[in-house]
Amino acid sequence: MTPARTQSYPTTNNPLLRAIGRTALRLAGWKIVGGLPQLPKFLIVVAPHTSNWDFAVGLAAKFALELDLHWFGKDSLFRGPVGAILRALGGRPVRRESPEGVVAEMAAMIRAEPRFILALAPEGTRKRVSQWRTGFYHIAEAANLPIVPVWFDWSKREIGIGTATTPSGDLVGDLEVLQRNYRPEMARDPSGFWLSLERTPA
């Protein structure tokens, strides 16, 4: 396997965190299936998201793969000392009441960076939703980012990495293709799996 420091995408090159992440996944019985694309920029879509434990698994995978990635979280999570820790882990606070501004801001920032990975959970919450939020798609489209589907399959304890696809402009069609990677039994709480493949507002 090619060492992380020679990858095209941004990495932390931190052997200690890599060892911690790999050990944590091994002890918990998880494995990573598939590989990330050799591209300098892309957007990772992570689903299904039905439990706080999804974050722990994702963090272990981030460390294990030495990924220098960024993610969004609601601004209320970034208060006090916890907020400083979340920022150090790549978190960016956002106000969900102004998604259009977030899309434009993030797209401009990503275009200005030579290498960048953004990871988002399109369900936007651990609670069951009827449809995905589409902000991730608009960011990918505006910043010309390939979208990489990633899933936490609790039934197999597998972190799956799918094939990168470029937004075609057909939001509904592209969402349908992406969502075929996910099944209710993957979720830690299958009853929280989203309900449909139809378009939802960003």
C-alpha positions as a printed NumPy array, in Angstrom:
array([[  0.   ,   0.   ,   0.   ],
       [  1.305,   3.471,  -0.873],
       [  2.337,   5.444,   2.237],
       [ -0.121,   8.18 ,   3.158],
       [  2.501,  10.907,   2.729],
       [  2.628,  10.299,  -1.051],
       [ -1.136,  10.474,  -1.58 ],
       [ -2.624,  13.097,  -3.915],
       [ -5.25 ,  14.08 ,  -1.341],
       [ -4.354,  16.033,   1.83 ],
       [ -3.122,  13.989,   4.786],
       [ -1.904,  14.755,   8.288],
       [  1.161,  12.496,   8.1  ],
       [  0.81 ,  11.709,  11.791],
       [  2.01 ,   8.151,  12.571],
       [  0.769,   8.325,  16.175],
       [ -2.807,   9.208,  15.217],
       [ -2.672,   6.624,  12.433],
       [ -1.706,   3.954,  14.944],
       [ -4.433,   5.086,  17.361],
       [ -7.078,   5.002,  14.626],
       [ -6.091,   1.601,  13.295],
       [ -5.896,   0.121,  16.789],
       [ -9.309,   1.525,  17.704],
       [-10.909,   0.091,  14.573],
       [ -9.27 ,  -3.288,  15.062],
       [-10.294,  -3.553,  18.721],
       [-13.873,  -2.566,  17.828],
       [-13.976,  -5.114,  15.002],
       [-14.187,  -2.594,  12.142],
       [-12.41 ,  -2.697,   8.787],
       [-12.113,  -0.308,   5.862],
       [-13.258,  -1.621,   2.472],
       [-12.328,   0.193,  -0.718],
       [ -9.99 ,   3.118,  -1.262],
       [-10.161,   6.871,  -1.667],
       [ -9.567,   8.39 ,  -5.108],
       [ -6.124,   9.766,  -5.923],
       [ -7.463,  13.307,  -6.34 ],
       [ -6.434,  16.555,  -4.636],
       [-10.009,  17.566,  -3.827],
       [-13.268,  15.731,  -3.25 ],
       [-16.386,  15.684,  -1.093],
       [-17.211,  12.664,   1.056],
       [-20.877,  11.879,   1.699],
       [-21.244,   9.821,   4.887],
       [-24.454,   7.893,   5.633],
       [-26.52 ,   6.527,   7.227],
       [-26.213,   8.678,  10.342],
       [-28.481,   7.486,  13.157],
       [-26.201,   7.477,  16.237],
       [-23.531,   9.502,  18.032],
       [-21.326,   6.429,  17.657],
       [-21.099,   7.17 ,  13.923],
       [-18.868,  10.128,  14.791],
       [-16.557,   7.924,  16.849],
       [-16.2  ,   5.431,  13.996],
       [-15.609,   8.249,  11.519],
       [-12.965,   9.814,  13.741],
       [-11.123,   6.509,  14.05 ],
       [-11.214,   6.131,  10.26 ],
       [ -9.952,   9.694,   9.8  ],
       [ -6.984,   8.927,  12.054],
       [ -6.34 ,   5.514,  10.489],
       [ -6.253,   6.997,   6.969],
       [ -4.427,  10.158,   8.143],
       [ -7.026,  12.285,   6.387],
       [ -6.795,  16.05 ,   6.653],
       [-10.5  ,  16.599,   6.152],
       [-13.073,  19.185,   7.14 ],
       [-16.702,  18.818,   8.163],
       [-19.677,  20.959,   9.158],
       [-21.526,  20.925,  12.461],
       [-24.289,  23.063,  13.899],
       [-22.832,  26.148,  15.571],
       [-24.174,  25.232,  19.021],
       [-21.679,  22.334,  19.163],
       [-18.694,  24.674,  18.921],
       [-19.055,  26.513,  22.208],
       [-16.408,  26.547,  24.927],
       [-13.524,  24.073,  25.2  ],
       [-15.406,  21.405,  23.238],
       [-15.625,  23.766,  20.301],
       [-11.854,  24.194,  20.236],
       [-11.402,  20.423,  20.144],
       [-13.939,  20.021,  17.334],
       [-12.188,  22.712,  15.291],
       [ -8.868,  20.929,  15.792],
       [-10.543,  17.802,  14.397],
       [-11.543,  19.648,  11.224],
       [-14.962,  20.898,  12.31 ],
       [-16.456,  24.108,  10.937],
       [-19.491,  25.673,  12.656],
       [-22.436,  26.63 ,  10.448],
       [-25.788,  28.275,  10.989],
       [-28.382,  26.072,   9.385],
       [-30.834,  28.921,   8.942],
       [-28.677,  30.307,   6.112],
       [-27.687,  27.317,   3.947],
       [-27.318,  29.371,   0.748],
       [-24.604,  31.498,   2.346],
       [-22.82 ,  28.383,   3.588],
       [-22.778,  26.881,   0.093],
       [-21.282,  30.003,  -1.485],
       [-18.765,  30.511,   1.32 ],
       [-17.541,  26.907,   1.345],
       [-17.367,  26.67 ,  -2.442],
       [-15.225,  29.821,  -2.634],
       [-12.915,  28.574,   0.121],
       [-12.483,  25.157,  -1.526],
       [-11.746,  26.669,  -4.937],
       [ -8.948,  28.711,  -3.349],
       [ -7.274,  25.638,  -1.82 ],
       [ -4.922,  23.395,  -3.83 ],
       [ -6.034,  20.297,  -1.877],
       [ -9.174,  19.865,   0.217],
       [-11.459,  17.117,   1.537],
       [-14.92 ,  17.947,   2.841],
       [-16.988,  15.294,   4.636],
       [-20.726,  15.792,   5.209],
       [-23.653,  13.756,   6.511],
       [-26.53 ,  14.675,   4.166],
       [-29.189,  13.585,   6.644],
       [-28.079,  16.52 ,   8.786],
       [-29.22 ,  14.916,  12.046],
       [-29.358,  11.592,  13.877],
       [-33.165,  11.728,  13.811],
       [-35.088,  10.108,  11.01 ],
       [-35.605,  12.43 ,   8.057],
       [-37.802,  12.07 ,   5.008],
       [-35.089,  13.084,   2.549],
       [-31.444,  14.135,   2.308],
       [-30.429,  17.765,   2.534],
       [-28.876,  18.791,  -0.771],
       [-26.406,  21.44 ,   0.378],
       [-23.535,  18.987,  -0.132],
       [-24.491,  18.578,  -3.785],
       [-24.609,  22.32 ,  -4.419],
       [-21.201,  22.745,  -2.765],
       [-19.74 ,  19.976,  -4.917],
       [-21.291,  21.472,  -8.043],
       [-20.117,  25.02 ,  -7.279],
       [-16.591,  23.933,  -6.328],
       [-16.316,  21.296,  -9.093],
       [-15.771,  18.478,  -6.59 ],
       [-16.215,  14.745,  -7.199],
       [-18.521,  13.122,  -4.62 ],
       [-17.322,   9.984,  -2.836],
       [-19.996,   7.879,  -1.038],
       [-18.851,   6.429,   2.296],
       [-20.966,   4.238,   4.557],
       [-20.72 ,   2.896,   8.091],
       [-22.193,  -0.587,   7.854],
       [-22.941,  -1.596,  11.446],
       [-24.276,  -4.989,  10.327],
       [-20.818,  -5.935,   9.001],
       [-18.671,  -3.437,  10.921],
       [-17.355,  -2.141,   7.614],
       [-16.46 ,   1.382,   6.56 ],
       [-17.155,   1.259,   2.85 ],
       [-15.708,   3.657,   0.283],
       [-17.527,   3.872,  -3.025],
       [-16.665,   5.208,  -6.467],
       [-16.248,   8.944,  -6.977],
       [-18.804,  10.609,  -9.242],
       [-18.943,  14.144, -10.619],
       [-22.201,  16.106, -10.316],
       [-23.95 ,  16.104, -13.684],
       [-26.401,  18.904, -12.928],
       [-29.258,  16.392, -12.619],
       [-29.711,  16.634,  -8.851],
       [-32.501,  14.074,  -8.572],
       [-30.774,  11.544, -10.811],
       [-27.41 ,  11.966,  -9.097],
       [-28.977,  11.58 ,  -5.656],
       [-30.652,   8.364,  -6.711],
       [-27.316,   6.95 ,  -7.883],
       [-25.559,   7.954,  -4.654],
       [-28.298,   6.623,  -2.386],
       [-28.203,   3.182,  -3.974],
       [-24.99 ,   2.656,  -1.989],
       [-26.931,   2.673,   1.292],
       [-29.371,   0.231,   2.935],
       [-31.386,   0.452,   6.17 ],
       [-29.573,  -2.511,   7.738],
       [-26.3  ,  -0.551,   7.593],
       [-27.536,   1.924,  10.198],
       [-26.835,   1.405,  13.878],
       [-30.537,   2.205,  14.296],
       [-32.262,   1.004,  11.096],
       [-35.517,   2.677,  12.159],
       [-33.749,   6.024,  11.658],
       [-32.979,   5.41 ,   7.979],
       [-34.345,   8.132,   5.679],
       [-37.611,   7.546,   3.905],
       [-37.254,   8.471,   0.252],
       [-34.945,   9.239,  -2.653],
       [-36.702,  12.442,  -3.642],
       [-35.27 ,  15.927,  -3.704],
       [-35.222,  17.998,  -0.502],
       [-34.413,  21.68 ,  -0.071],
       [-30.819,  22.498,   0.856]])
